[in-house]
Amino acid sequence: MKIAIASDHGGVNIRKELKSLLNELGLEYEDFGCRCGESVDYPDYAVPVAEKVARGEFDRGILVCGTGIGMSIAANKVKGVRCALVHDMFSARATREHNDSNILAMGERIIGPGLAREIARVWLTTEYQGGRHESRLNKIKKYEGN
């Protein structure tokens, strides 16, 4: 599995923790920034990651900002992306099993690094169940014109 990861200035610390987790899990990843301590615009990081995931260049993406809200809104503008904003373990599992989410968004000002690592671990290791959920995803794909 190949992961694209990025954050704005509000998610730099958790992004570092998540890169450590990706190394521990032996997953290939590319870090798309940000590489600064000053304020930056989250769409400049969310959209490129979302486009790469939507094109199939990466299997999944992880985005972090202060709340996760901005990143998830921006990523979900890209056709083919199912970005889930997650701050708990149950949602991390459910969004993979039921929604086949391909991007995970989290907020550094909402959760700490330990919980972020566990959420990401669950999200990365949970498989999509398909079955009854497939018709729902097909409705989304139809709306998007896929």
C-alpha positions as CSV (number, residue, x, y, z in Angstrom):
1,M,0.0,0.0,0.0
2,K,1.3,3.4,-1.0
3,I,0.2,6.5,1.1
4,A,0.3,10.2,0.3
5,I,0.5,12.3,3.5
6,A,0.3,16.0,4.1
7,S,-0.6,18.7,6.6
8,D,-0.8,22.4,6.9
9,H,0.9,24.3,9.7
10,G,-1.8,23.1,12.2
11,G,-1.0,19.4,11.7
12,V,2.8,19.3,11.5
13,N,3.4,17.4,14.8
14,I,0.9,14.7,14.2
15,R,2.1,14.3,10.6
16,K,5.6,13.5,12.0
17,E,4.0,10.9,14.3
18,L,2.1,9.3,11.5
19,K,5.2,9.1,9.3
20,S,6.8,7.1,12.1
21,L,3.8,4.8,12.2
22,L,4.0,4.3,8.4
23,N,7.6,3.4,8.8
24,E,6.8,0.9,11.6
25,L,4.1,-0.7,9.4
26,G,6.5,-0.9,6.5
27,L,4.3,1.1,4.2
28,E,5.6,3.2,1.4
29,Y,4.7,6.9,1.6
30,E,5.4,10.3,0.2
31,D,5.2,13.4,2.3
32,F,3.7,16.4,0.5
33,G,4.4,19.0,3.3
34,C,4.0,21.5,4.6
35,R,7.6,22.3,5.4
36,C,7.2,25.5,7.4
37,G,6.1,26.8,10.8
38,E,4.1,29.7,9.5
39,S,0.5,29.8,8.4
40,V,-0.3,28.2,5.0
41,D,-3.5,27.4,3.1
42,Y,-4.8,23.9,3.6
43,P,-6.2,23.5,0.1
44,D,-2.7,23.8,-1.3
45,Y,-1.9,20.5,0.5
46,A,-5.2,18.7,0.5
47,V,-6.0,19.0,-3.2
48,P,-2.7,17.6,-4.6
49,V,-3.0,14.6,-2.3
50,A,-6.6,14.0,-3.2
51,E,-5.8,14.3,-6.9
52,K,-3.0,11.7,-6.6
53,V,-5.3,9.3,-4.7
54,A,-8.1,9.8,-7.2
55,R,-5.8,9.1,-10.1
56,G,-4.5,5.9,-8.5
57,E,-1.0,7.1,-8.0
58,F,-1.4,6.4,-4.3
59,D,-3.7,3.9,-2.7
60,R,-4.7,6.1,0.2
61,G,-4.0,9.5,1.7
62,I,-3.8,11.0,5.2
63,L,-4.3,14.7,5.8
64,V,-3.9,16.7,9.0
65,C,-4.8,20.3,9.9
66,G,-5.9,22.0,13.1
67,T,-9.4,20.5,13.1
68,G,-9.3,18.2,10.0
69,I,-12.4,20.0,8.7
70,G,-10.7,22.2,6.1
71,M,-8.6,19.3,4.8
72,S,-11.6,17.0,4.5
73,I,-13.8,19.7,2.7
74,A,-11.0,20.4,0.2
75,A,-10.2,16.8,-0.5
76,N,-13.8,15.8,-1.0
77,K,-14.1,18.4,-3.8
78,V,-12.0,16.0,-5.9
79,K,-14.0,13.5,-7.9
80,G,-13.3,9.9,-6.7
81,V,-12.2,10.9,-3.2
82,R,-14.0,9.7,-0.1
83,C,-12.3,11.6,2.6
84,A,-13.4,10.8,6.2
85,L,-12.8,13.2,9.1
86,V,-12.1,10.9,12.0
87,H,-11.3,11.5,15.7
88,D,-12.3,8.1,17.2
89,M,-11.5,4.4,16.7
90,F,-15.1,3.3,15.9
91,S,-15.4,5.8,13.0
92,A,-11.9,4.8,11.7
93,R,-13.0,1.2,11.4
94,A,-16.5,2.0,10.1
95,T,-15.4,4.4,7.4
96,R,-13.2,1.8,5.9
97,E,-15.6,-1.1,6.3
98,H,-18.7,0.7,5.1
99,N,-17.6,3.7,3.0
100,D,-14.3,2.5,1.5
101,S,-12.8,5.8,2.4
102,N,-9.5,6.5,0.6
103,I,-8.4,9.5,2.5
104,L,-8.3,10.0,6.3
105,A,-8.4,13.5,7.8
106,M,-7.7,14.4,11.4
107,G,-7.3,17.5,13.5
108,E,-4.2,18.1,15.6
109,R,-6.0,20.5,17.9
110,I,-8.7,17.9,18.5
111,I,-6.7,14.8,19.3
112,G,-3.2,14.0,20.5
113,P,-0.5,12.1,18.7
114,G,-1.1,8.7,20.5
115,L,-4.8,8.6,19.5
116,A,-3.9,9.8,16.0
117,R,-1.5,6.9,15.6
118,E,-4.1,4.4,16.7
119,I,-6.8,5.8,14.5
120,A,-4.5,5.7,11.5
121,R,-3.4,2.1,12.3
122,V,-7.0,1.0,12.4
123,W,-7.9,2.9,9.3
124,L,-4.9,1.5,7.4
125,T,-5.5,-2.1,8.4
126,T,-9.2,-2.3,8.0
127,E,-10.6,-3.7,4.8
128,Y,-13.7,-2.6,2.9
129,Q,-16.6,-5.0,3.4
130,G,-18.4,-4.4,0.1
131,G,-21.7,-6.3,0.0
132,R,-24.6,-4.2,1.0
133,H,-22.4,-1.1,1.0
134,E,-21.5,-1.4,-2.6
135,S,-24.8,-0.1,-4.0
136,R,-24.4,3.0,-1.8
137,L,-20.9,3.8,-3.2
138,N,-22.2,3.1,-6.7
139,K,-24.8,5.9,-6.2
140,I,-22.0,8.3,-5.3
141,K,-20.0,7.2,-8.3
142,K,-23.0,7.7,-10.5
143,Y,-23.5,11.2,-9.2
144,E,-19.9,12.0,-9.9
145,G,-20.2,10.7,-13.4
146,N,-18.0,7.6,-13.0
